[in-house]
Amino acid sequence: MDLRRRAPGRTGQPLPGWPLRLPPSAPPIPPAPPSGSGLLAINVRYFALRAVIFGAVLAVVLLLGMNGFLAFAAAFVLSGLVSYPVASRQRRAVLGALEERRGWLR
């Protein structure tokens, strides 16, 4: 069965004019403008940086002798304090991408 010639309809029969062909005189479709890094990539970098900071702080806290829930709670608080100034550039990039994309924060 050739799926390229079938339309996703009930009967499985090809639609008239399928696949759609533009006339030769039609103007070309312009490419999307480059937007630099996408919002998803920026968020992934921000999350990865925060996760690395948390892991490093957790390792230090565990090496200092804290155990269990107290170690995780201390690492959570300390990594939050450390990541606020360290991840400020990524945070500004996220806010800038949101502002560019949706017009927020005007």
N, C-alpha and C positions, 0 to 999 in steps of 0.2 A: 504494500500500500504506500503510495507516494503522499506523504503528509503535506508537502509544499503546495499541492494542488487542491487540498481539501480545506474547506472553511470550517470553523468551529461551530457548525450549526447542528440542528437535531438530526437531519437526514444524512449528513456527511457529504452532501453533494457540493460541488464547487459553486461559489457565488458568481453571478454574472460579472464579468470584468475583473475577476480575481486572477492574479494579483494586480493591484492598481498601478497603471502606468501613466506617467505625466506626459503631456504632449511635448515635443522638442522645443517649442517656443516658450514653455513655462520658465519663469526665472528660477535660478537655483536657490535652494533653501540655505540661508546663511548659517554658518556654524555658531554655536553658542559662544558668547564671549568668555575668555578665560577669567576665572574668579579666584585664582590662587588656590590656597588650601581650602577645602570644603569644611563645613561646620562639623561633620563627623570626624574628620581627621584631627581637627583642633581639639575636639572633646576627648578623643582617644589619647592624644598626647598629654592633655591635662590630667586625665584619670591615671595614666601610666606614671606620670611624675609623682602624683599623690600616693600611688601604691608603692612606688620605690622608696619614697620618704618614709612611709609607714613601716615598710619592711626593715629599713635600716634602723629606725628608732626602736622597733620591736627587738631586733637583734641586740642592740646596745642594752636595752632594758633587761633582756634575758641574761646577758653576760654579767650584768651588775647583780644578779641573784634574785630578781623578782620572779615569782612563779604564778601560773594560773590566770585567773580573771584580772587580778590586780596588774599584772604585766600588760595585758591587752588594753585595759583602761588607761594606764599610764602612757602607753605607746600611742593610743588614740588621741589623747589630749596633747601630748608633746609633739606628735607629728602634725597636728592641726596648727599649733603655734609656729612650728618650723616652716610649714608649707605656705603659710600666709604671705611672708615676704619672698620666699623662694619661687613660688608659682605665680607671682603677680603678673609676669609677662604673658603667661598662658591664659590667665584669667582675663586680662585685657583683650587678648586675641579672641577669646570666646565672646565677650561682650561686643567687640567690634564686628565680628561676623554676624551676630544676632541683629545688631543695629543695621548693618548693610543689607541683610536678607529681609528683614521684616519692618524696618523703620522704627524699631523700639528705641527707648531711652533718649528721646529728643528733648 
